[in-house]
Amino acid sequence: MTGLRHVEPPDEGNDLVHACQDAAKLLHCEMPQRPWLAPLPDLISVGTLPERGETADLPWGLVDMPWEQSQVSGMWNPISQGHLGIVGGPRTGRTTWVRTILGQMAIGSRAWGVYCFDYPGGLASLDEAIPCGARVTGGETLRGSRVIKQLESMLVGRQTLLASCGATTLAEWESRSRNQLPLVLWIIEGWSQFVEEYSSYDRGAVYAAALRVIREGASLGIVVIVTGDRSLLSGTIAGLLTSTWSLRLSDPMDLLMTGLTRTKCQHECHPVGPYRFLLVRLLK
């Protein structure tokens, strides 16, 4: 049996770079100015992020924009940007993203109400960190249905309140009344598990109520963060999420469902570190 050894083809570009570096050392040339900013660090402390602008802005990380030669805080504004979807495979940072958002909420000045459906169990310490209206885990279907009905009731109450003064959005109502309602954040950690548990429960009534809250809640200050796998890229939920970001997927070709070309999936959606990935924002 003959063994075959794979030989990498020569890279003329790298050879040229190495030759220039060796020549510069021999001639004792000064190091030229670096044309790019330093790479993003593997670990970023929230305290080191640039200051956020509006009080509703919640920074979740550092974004490198080489075409502008700048590194800025990645922000999520629940009032102006609405619902957020985070797509990714296992252990790619979906729960870390949610924890970062919750941490920013805890130190902000805006009042929040948080409701969480935590299927992976990564938000078990949520009750200790910030006041939480409810944290539902897998198998608590009856309790979860009550939470969804409570959210729907809150939705109807806010619609009535805004209609009483002719406002259609929470921002418009606050500017007219000079009052401020708490923002409500509903976290669904594990969309496919949520659908499996509630799509047929009570003949689909609870699932329909959940979709109504997502569909009508953003303008009323009831916003949703949904995490999941490729199931977030298709179906009803894909059209309800205002903004969707993708981390690494088990199969990068799943991004073909969003309209990206095969070439972009292969060459632009690759990992660049242990937890640092080129984020893909899926535009509507």
Buried (B, 14 or more C-beta within 10 A) or exposed (E): EEEEEEEEEEEEEEEEEEEEEEEEEEEEEEEEEEEEEEEBEEEBEBEEBEEBEEEBBBBBBBBBEEEEEEBEBBBBBBBEBBBBBBBBBEEBBBBBBBBBBBBBBEEBEEEBBBBBBBBBEBBEEBEEBBEBBBBBBBEBBEEBBBBBBBBBEBBEEBBEBBEEEEBEBBBBBBEEBEEEBEBBBBBBBBBEBBBBBBEEBEEEEBBBBBBBBBEBBBBBBBBBBBBBBBBBBEEEBBEBBBBBBBBBBEEBBBBBEBEBEEEBBEEEBEEEEEBBBBBBEBEE
